[in-house]
Amino acid sequence: MNKEIKKYIKYVKKIIPFYSKDKKEFLKLLTQKIIEFSNTHPNCTYQNIIDEFGSPNEVAGSYIESLETNSTKMQETVFMDIG
């Protein structure tokens, strides 16, 4: 893994404010996708990674938003089952 990928993942990791098994799995999958991208674009730069995947803020924000959406859906399902 090149230093540009490490730098990108490091920033995404810092922005997500908590640690969980889901975060670890998300970062693992993201890293794999970026490595696949870099294999097909051997001279990719940090900016190329951003252009392809979005900024670390955007990626982390999307991840957090998806967790909030899933949490809300789970709460609605639980309340529907109770009611």
KOLGU-4560 file (N, C-alpha, C; in nm, 3 decimals, padded with zeros to 5 digits):
<recs>
<n_xx: 00.086 n_yy: -00.117 n_zz: 00.000 ca_xx: 00.000 ca_yy: 00.000 ca_zz: 00.000 c_xx: 00.090 c_yy: 00.123 c_zz: 00.000 mol: A seq: 1 type: MET>
<n_xx: 00.062 n_yy: 00.215 n_zz: -00.092 ca_xx: 00.148 ca_yy: 00.332 ca_zz: -00.102 c_xx: 00.114 c_yy: 00.438 c_zz: 00.003 mol: A seq: 2 type: ASN>
<n_xx: 00.200 n_yy: 00.536 n_zz: 00.017 ca_xx: 00.182 ca_yy: 00.637 ca_zz: 00.122 c_xx: 00.059 c_yy: 00.724 c_zz: 00.100 mol: A seq: 3 type: LYS>
<n_xx: 00.017 n_yy: 00.741 n_zz: -00.025 ca_xx: -00.102 ca_yy: 00.821 ca_zz: -00.053 c_xx: -00.228 c_yy: 00.752 c_zz: 00.000 mol: A seq: 4 type: GLU>
<n_xx: -00.234 n_yy: 00.621 n_zz: -00.016 ca_xx: -00.347 ca_yy: 00.544 ca_zz: 00.036 c_xx: -00.348 c_yy: 00.548 c_zz: 00.188 mol: A seq: 5 type: ILE>
<n_xx: -00.232 n_yy: 00.527 n_zz: 00.249 ca_xx: -00.222 ca_yy: 00.531 ca_zz: 00.395 c_xx: -00.267 c_yy: 00.666 c_zz: 00.449 mol: A seq: 6 type: LYS>
<n_xx: -00.224 n_yy: 00.773 n_zz: 00.383 ca_xx: -00.260 ca_yy: 00.908 ca_zz: 00.424 c_xx: -00.411 c_yy: 00.928 c_zz: 00.416 mol: A seq: 7 type: LYS>
<n_xx: -00.472 n_yy: 00.884 n_zz: 00.307 ca_xx: -00.616 ca_yy: 00.900 ca_zz: 00.287 c_xx: -00.694 c_yy: 00.823 c_zz: 00.395 mol: A seq: 8 type: TYR>
<n_xx: -00.659 n_yy: 00.697 n_zz: 00.416 ca_xx: -00.727 ca_yy: 00.613 ca_zz: 00.515 c_xx: -00.708 c_yy: 00.672 c_zz: 00.655 mol: A seq: 9 type: ILE>
<n_xx: -00.591 n_yy: 00.722 n_zz: 00.684 ca_xx: -00.563 ca_yy: 00.782 ca_zz: 00.814 c_xx: -00.657 c_yy: 00.900 c_zz: 00.840 mol: A seq: 10 type: LYS>
<n_xx: -00.677 n_yy: 00.984 n_zz: 00.740 ca_xx: -00.767 ca_yy: 01.099 ca_zz: 00.756 c_xx: -00.912 c_yy: 01.055 c_zz: 00.774 mol: A seq: 11 type: TYR>
<n_xx: -00.955 n_yy: 00.957 n_zz: 00.697 ca_xx: -01.093 ca_yy: 00.908 ca_zz: 00.712 c_xx: -01.111 c_yy: 00.851 c_zz: 00.853 mol: A seq: 12 type: VAL>
<n_xx: -01.013 n_yy: 00.774 n_zz: 00.897 ca_xx: -01.018 ca_yy: 00.711 ca_zz: 01.029 c_xx: -01.028 c_yy: 00.816 c_zz: 01.141 mol: A seq: 13 type: LYS>
<n_xx: -00.953 n_yy: 00.924 n_zz: 01.128 ca_xx: -00.954 ca_yy: 01.030 ca_zz: 01.229 c_xx: -01.088 c_yy: 01.103 c_zz: 01.235 mol: A seq: 14 type: LYS>
<n_xx: -01.153 n_yy: 01.116 n_zz: 01.121 ca_xx: -01.278 ca_yy: 01.194 ca_zz: 01.114 c_xx: -01.395 c_yy: 01.118 c_zz: 01.176 mol: A seq: 15 type: ILE>
<n_xx: -01.397 n_yy: 00.986 n_zz: 01.162 ca_xx: -01.505 ca_yy: 00.906 ca_zz: 01.222 c_xx: -01.478 c_yy: 00.902 c_zz: 01.373 mol: A seq: 16 type: ILE>
<n_xx: -01.570 n_yy: 00.960 n_zz: 01.454 ca_xx: -01.539 ca_yy: 00.989 ca_zz: 01.594 c_xx: -01.549 c_yy: 00.873 c_zz: 01.692 mol: A seq: 17 type: PRO>
<n_xx: -01.566 n_yy: 00.752 n_zz: 01.646 ca_xx: -01.582 ca_yy: 00.640 ca_zz: 01.738 c_xx: -01.516 c_yy: 00.516 c_zz: 01.679 mol: A seq: 18 type: PHE>
<n_xx: -01.500 n_yy: 00.416 n_zz: 01.763 ca_xx: -01.443 ca_yy: 00.291 ca_zz: 01.716 c_xx: -01.548 c_yy: 00.182 c_zz: 01.730 mol: A seq: 19 type: TYR>
<n_xx: -01.562 n_yy: 00.103 n_zz: 01.629 ca_xx: -01.655 ca_yy: -00.011 ca_zz: 01.633 c_xx: -01.609 c_yy: -00.116 c_zz: 01.534 mol: A seq: 20 type: SER>
<n_xx: -01.669 n_yy: -00.232 n_zz: 01.545 ca_xx: -01.641 ca_yy: -00.339 ca_zz: 01.450 c_xx: -01.682 c_yy: -00.295 c_zz: 01.310 mol: A seq: 21 type: LYS>
<n_xx: -01.794 n_yy: -00.223 n_zz: 01.301 ca_xx: -01.842 ca_yy: -00.174 ca_zz: 01.171 c_xx: -01.744 c_yy: -00.076 c_zz: 01.109 mol: A seq: 22 type: ASP>
<n_xx: -01.687 n_yy: 00.012 n_zz: 01.190 ca_xx: -01.589 ca_yy: 00.109 ca_zz: 01.139 c_xx: -01.467 c_yy: 00.036 c_zz: 01.086 mol: A seq: 23 type: LYS>
<n_xx: -01.422 n_yy: -00.063 n_zz: 01.160 ca_xx: -01.305 ca_yy: -00.139 ca_zz: 01.118 c_xx: -01.333 c_yy: -00.209 c_zz: 00.985 mol: A seq: 24 type: LYS>
<n_xx: -01.451 n_yy: -00.268 n_zz: 00.971 ca_xx: -01.488 ca_yy: -00.337 ca_zz: 00.848 c_xx: -01.500 c_yy: -00.237 c_zz: 00.732 mol: A seq: 25 type: GLU>
<n_xx: -01.560 n_yy: -00.122 n_zz: 00.759 ca_xx: -01.573 ca_yy: -00.018 ca_zz: 00.657 c_xx: -01.436 c_yy: 00.027 c_zz: 00.607 mol: A seq: 26 type: PHE>
<n_xx: -01.343 n_yy: 00.052 n_zz: 00.700 ca_xx: -01.209 ca_yy: 00.096 ca_zz: 00.661 c_xx: -01.134 c_yy: -00.012 c_zz: 00.583 mol: A seq: 27 type: LEU>
<n_xx: -01.157 n_yy: -00.136 n_zz: 00.621 ca_xx: -01.094 ca_yy: -00.248 ca_zz: 00.549 c_xx: -01.145 c_yy: -00.253 c_zz: 00.405 mol: A seq: 28 type: LYS>
<n_xx: -01.276 n_yy: -00.242 n_zz: 00.387 ca_xx: -01.334 ca_yy: -00.245 ca_zz: 00.253 c_xx: -01.291 c_yy: -00.124 c_zz: 00.171 mol: A seq: 29 type: LEU>
<n_xx: -01.289 n_yy: -00.007 n_zz: 00.233 ca_xx: -01.245 ca_yy: 00.114 ca_zz: 00.164 c_xx: -01.100 c_yy: 00.100 c_zz: 00.119 mol: A seq: 30 type: LEU>
<n_xx: -01.016 n_yy: 00.049 n_zz: 00.207 ca_xx: -00.875 ca_yy: 00.028 ca_zz: 00.173 c_xx: -00.862 c_yy: -00.067 c_zz: 00.054 mol: A seq: 31 type: THR>
<n_xx: -00.939 n_yy: -00.176 n_zz: 00.055 ca_xx: -00.935 ca_yy: -00.272 ca_zz: -00.055 c_xx: -00.975 c_yy: -00.206 c_zz: -00.187 mol: A seq: 32 type: GLN>
<n_xx: -01.081 n_yy: -00.125 n_zz: -00.183 ca_xx: -01.128 ca_yy: -00.056 ca_zz: -00.304 c_xx: -01.022 c_yy: 00.040 c_zz: -00.357 mol: A seq: 33 type: LYS>
<n_xx: -00.959 n_yy: 00.111 n_zz: -00.267 ca_xx: -00.856 ca_yy: 00.207 ca_zz: -00.310 c_xx: -00.734 c_yy: 00.134 c_zz: -00.365 mol: A seq: 34 type: ILE>
<n_xx: -00.697 n_yy: 00.023 n_zz: -00.305 ca_xx: -00.586 ca_yy: -00.057 ca_zz: -00.356 c_xx: -00.619 c_yy: -00.110 c_zz: -00.495 mol: A seq: 35 type: ILE>
<n_xx: -00.741 n_yy: -00.157 n_zz: -00.515 ca_xx: -00.784 ca_yy: -00.202 ca_zz: -00.649 c_xx: -00.772 c_yy: -00.088 c_zz: -00.749 mol: A seq: 36 type: GLU>
<n_xx: -00.816 n_yy: 00.030 n_zz: -00.708 ca_xx: -00.807 ca_yy: 00.147 ca_zz: -00.794 c_xx: -00.662 c_yy: 00.177 c_zz: -00.827 mol: A seq: 37 type: PHE>
<n_xx: -00.575 n_yy: 00.172 n_zz: -00.727 ca_xx: -00.433 ca_yy: 00.204 ca_zz: -00.749 c_xx: -00.365 c_yy: 00.097 c_zz: -00.836 mol: A seq: 38 type: SER>
<n_xx: -00.416 n_yy: -00.026 n_zz: -00.831 ca_xx: -00.359 ca_yy: -00.130 ca_zz: -00.918 c_xx: -00.388 c_yy: -00.102 c_zz: -01.064 mol: A seq: 39 type: ASN>
<n_xx: -00.503 n_yy: -00.042 n_zz: -01.092 ca_xx: -00.537 ca_yy: -00.009 ca_zz: -01.230 c_xx: -00.487 c_yy: 00.130 c_zz: -01.270 mol: A seq: 40 type: THR>
<n_xx: -00.445 n_yy: 00.207 n_zz: -01.170 ca_xx: -00.388 ca_yy: 00.341 ca_zz: -01.193 c_xx: -00.258 c_yy: 00.351 c_zz: -01.111 mol: A seq: 41 type: HIS>
<n_xx: -00.152 n_yy: 00.286 n_zz: -01.158 ca_xx: -00.029 ca_yy: 00.270 ca_zz: -01.080 c_xx: 00.035 c_yy: 00.401 c_zz: -01.031 mol: A seq: 42 type: PRO>
<n_xx: 00.016 n_yy: 00.508 n_zz: -01.102 ca_xx: 00.078 ca_yy: 00.634 ca_zz: -01.061 c_xx: -00.022 c_yy: 00.728 c_zz: -00.995 mol: A seq: 43 type: ASN>
<n_xx: -00.125 n_yy: 00.670 n_zz: -00.931 ca_xx: -00.228 ca_yy: 00.756 ca_zz: -00.873 c_xx: -00.172 c_yy: 00.840 c_zz: -00.759 mol: A seq: 44 type: CYS>
<n_xx: -00.225 n_yy: 00.960 n_zz: -00.752 ca_xx: -00.186 ca_yy: 01.055 ca_zz: -00.648 c_xx: -00.296 c_yy: 01.064 c_zz: -00.544 mol: A seq: 45 type: THR>
<n_xx: -00.269 n_yy: 01.137 n_zz: -00.438 ca_xx: -00.370 ca_yy: 01.162 ca_zz: -00.335 c_xx: -00.492 c_yy: 01.228 c_zz: -00.398 mol: A seq: 46 type: TYR>
<n_xx: -00.469 n_yy: 01.323 n_zz: -00.488 ca_xx: -00.579 ca_yy: 01.392 ca_zz: -00.554 c_xx: -00.660 c_yy: 01.297 c_zz: -00.642 mol: A seq: 47 type: GLN>
<n_xx: -00.596 n_yy: 01.202 n_zz: -00.706 ca_xx: -00.668 ca_yy: 01.101 ca_zz: -00.785 c_xx: -00.761 c_yy: 01.019 c_zz: -00.697 mol: A seq: 48 type: ASN>
<n_xx: -00.715 n_yy: 00.986 n_zz: -00.578 ca_xx: -00.797 ca_yy: 00.910 ca_zz: -00.483 c_xx: -00.919 c_yy: 00.993 c_zz: -00.443 mol: A seq: 49 type: ILE>
<n_xx: -00.897 n_yy: 01.120 n_zz: -00.415 ca_xx: -01.008 ca_yy: 01.209 ca_zz: -00.380 c_xx: -01.106 c_yy: 01.222 c_zz: -00.496 mol: A seq: 50 type: ILE>
<n_xx: -01.053 n_yy: 01.237 n_zz: -00.616 ca_xx: -01.139 ca_yy: 01.249 ca_zz: -00.734 c_xx: -01.225 c_yy: 01.125 c_zz: -00.754 mol: A seq: 51 type: ASP>
<n_xx: -01.170 n_yy: 01.009 n_zz: -00.722 ca_xx: -01.242 ca_yy: 00.884 ca_zz: -00.743 c_xx: -01.339 c_yy: 00.852 c_zz: -00.629 mol: A seq: 52 type: GLU>
<n_xx: -01.297 n_yy: 00.876 n_zz: -00.504 ca_xx: -01.375 ca_yy: 00.833 ca_zz: -00.388 c_xx: -01.439 c_yy: 00.946 c_zz: -00.309 mol: A seq: 53 type: PHE>
<n_xx: -01.394 n_yy: 01.067 n_zz: -00.330 ca_xx: -01.441 ca_yy: 01.180 ca_zz: -00.251 c_xx: -01.338 c_yy: 01.215 c_zz: -00.146 mol: A seq: 54 type: GLY>
<n_xx: -01.354 n_yy: 01.332 n_zz: -00.086 ca_xx: -01.260 ca_yy: 01.373 ca_zz: 00.018 c_xx: -01.279 c_yy: 01.286 c_zz: 00.142 mol: A seq: 55 type: SER>
<n_xx: -01.179 n_yy: 01.279 n_zz: 00.229 ca_xx: -01.197 ca_yy: 01.203 ca_zz: 00.353 c_xx: -01.320 c_yy: 01.250 c_zz: 00.432 mol: A seq: 56 type: PRO>
<n_xx: -01.345 n_yy: 01.382 n_zz: 00.433 ca_xx: -01.463 ca_yy: 01.433 ca_zz: 00.502 c_xx: -01.592 c_yy: 01.379 c_zz: 00.441 mol: A seq: 57 type: ASN>
<n_xx: -01.598 n_yy: 01.376 n_zz: 00.309 ca_xx: -01.717 ca_yy: 01.326 ca_zz: 00.241 c_xx: -01.739 c_yy: 01.178 c_zz: 00.268 mol: A seq: 58 type: GLU>
<n_xx: -01.632 n_yy: 01.102 n_zz: 00.260 ca_xx: -01.642 ca_yy: 00.957 ca_zz: 00.282 c_xx: -01.684 c_yy: 00.927 c_zz: 00.426 mol: A seq: 59 type: VAL>
<n_xx: -01.619 n_yy: 00.992 n_zz: 00.522 ca_xx: -01.653 ca_yy: 00.971 ca_zz: 00.663 c_xx: -01.796 c_yy: 01.017 c_zz: 00.690 mol: A seq: 60 type: ALA>
<n_xx: -01.834 n_yy: 01.132 n_zz: 00.633 ca_xx: -01.969 ca_yy: 01.183 ca_zz: 00.652 c_xx: -02.074 c_yy: 01.088 c_zz: 00.598 mol: A seq: 61 type: GLY>
<n_xx: -02.049 n_yy: 01.031 n_zz: 00.481 ca_xx: -02.142 ca_yy: 00.935 ca_zz: 00.422 c_xx: -02.155 c_yy: 00.811 c_zz: 00.510 mol: A seq: 62 type: SER>
<n_xx: -02.043 n_yy: 00.766 n_zz: 00.563 ca_xx: -02.044 ca_yy: 00.649 ca_zz: 00.651 c_xx: -02.127 c_yy: 00.677 c_zz: 00.775 mol: A seq: 63 type: TYR>
<n_xx: -02.103 n_yy: 00.790 n_zz: 00.839 ca_xx: -02.176 ca_yy: 00.826 ca_zz: 00.961 c_xx: -02.325 c_yy: 00.842 c_zz: 00.931 mol: A seq: 64 type: ILE>
<n_xx: -02.356 n_yy: 00.906 n_zz: 00.819 ca_xx: -02.495 ca_yy: 00.925 ca_zz: 00.780 c_xx: -02.565 c_yy: 00.790 c_zz: 00.757 mol: A seq: 65 type: GLU>
<n_xx: -02.494 n_yy: 00.696 n_zz: 00.696 ca_xx: -02.555 ca_yy: 00.564 ca_zz: 00.673 c_xx: -02.581 c_yy: 00.493 c_zz: 00.805 mol: A seq: 66 type: SER>
<n_xx: -02.495 n_yy: 00.512 n_zz: 00.903 ca_xx: -02.517 ca_yy: 00.451 ca_zz: 01.034 c_xx: -02.639 c_yy: 00.512 c_zz: 01.101 mol: A seq: 67 type: LEU>
<n_xx: -02.651 n_yy: 00.645 n_zz: 01.090 ca_xx: -02.766 ca_yy: 00.713 ca_zz: 01.151 c_xx: -02.895 c_yy: 00.669 c_zz: 01.084 mol: A seq: 68 type: GLU>
<n_xx: -02.894 n_yy: 00.654 n_zz: 00.953 ca_xx: -03.012 ca_yy: 00.609 ca_zz: 00.879 c_xx: -03.049 c_yy: 00.467 c_zz: 00.920 mol: A seq: 69 type: THR>
<n_xx: -02.949 n_yy: 00.380 n_zz: 00.927 ca_xx: -02.975 ca_yy: 00.242 ca_zz: 00.968 c_xx: -03.026 c_yy: 00.233 c_zz: 01.110 mol: A seq: 70 type: ASN>
<n_xx: -02.971 n_yy: 00.316 n_zz: 01.199 ca_xx: -03.013 ca_yy: 00.319 ca_zz: 01.339 c_xx: -03.159 c_yy: 00.364 c_zz: 01.349 mol: A seq: 71 type: SER>
<n_xx: -03.195 n_yy: 00.467 n_zz: 01.274 ca_xx: -03.333 ca_yy: 00.516 ca_zz: 01.274 c_xx: -03.428 c_yy: 00.410 c_zz: 01.222 mol: A seq: 72 type: THR>
<n_xx: -03.390 n_yy: 00.342 n_zz: 01.114 ca_xx: -03.475 ca_yy: 00.236 ca_zz: 01.060 c_xx: -03.493 c_yy: 00.123 c_zz: 01.160 mol: A seq: 73 type: LYS>
<n_xx: -03.385 n_yy: 00.088 n_zz: 01.231 ca_xx: -03.393 ca_yy: -00.019 ca_zz: 01.330 c_xx: -03.486 c_yy: 00.023 c_zz: 01.443 mol: A seq: 74 type: MET>
<n_xx: -03.475 n_yy: 00.149 n_zz: 01.488 ca_xx: -03.561 ca_yy: 00.197 ca_zz: 01.596 c_xx: -03.708 c_yy: 00.195 c_zz: 01.552 mol: A seq: 75 type: GLN>
<n_xx: -03.735 n_yy: 00.238 n_zz: 01.429 ca_xx: -03.872 ca_yy: 00.235 ca_zz: 01.378 c_xx: -03.926 c_yy: 00.094 c_zz: 01.373 mol: A seq: 76 type: GLU>
<n_xx: -03.844 n_yy: -00.001 n_zz: 01.331 ca_xx: -03.886 ca_yy: -00.140 ca_zz: 01.323 c_xx: -03.916 c_yy: -00.194 c_zz: 01.463 mol: A seq: 77 type: THR>
<n_xx: -03.830 n_yy: -00.163 n_zz: 01.558 ca_xx: -03.851 ca_yy: -00.210 ca_zz: 01.696 c_xx: -03.981 c_yy: -00.153 c_zz: 01.750 mol: A seq: 78 type: VAL>
<n_xx: -04.005 n_yy: -00.023 n_zz: 01.730 ca_xx: -04.126 ca_yy: 00.039 ca_zz: 01.781 c_xx: -04.251 c_yy: -00.018 c_zz: 01.712 mol: A seq: 79 type: PHE>
<n_xx: -04.240 n_yy: -00.050 n_zz: 01.584 ca_xx: -04.354 ca_yy: -00.108 ca_zz: 01.512 c_xx: -04.384 c_yy: -00.248 c_zz: 01.566 mol: A seq: 80 type: MET>
<n_xx: -04.277 n_yy: -00.323 n_zz: 01.598 ca_xx: -04.295 ca_yy: -00.458 ca_zz: 01.652 c_xx: -04.358 c_yy: -00.453 c_zz: 01.790 mol: A seq: 81 type: ASP>
<n_xx: -04.321 n_yy: -00.354 n_zz: 01.870 ca_xx: -04.373 ca_yy: -00.340 ca_zz: 02.007 c_xx: -04.519 c_yy: -00.296 c_zz: 02.002 mol: A seq: 82 type: ILE>
<n_xx: -04.546 n_yy: -00.200 n_zz: 01.912 ca_xx: -04.680 ca_yy: -00.139 ca_zz: 01.906 c_xx: -04.773 c_yy: -00.226 c_zz: 01.837 mol: A seq: 83 type: GLY>
</recs>
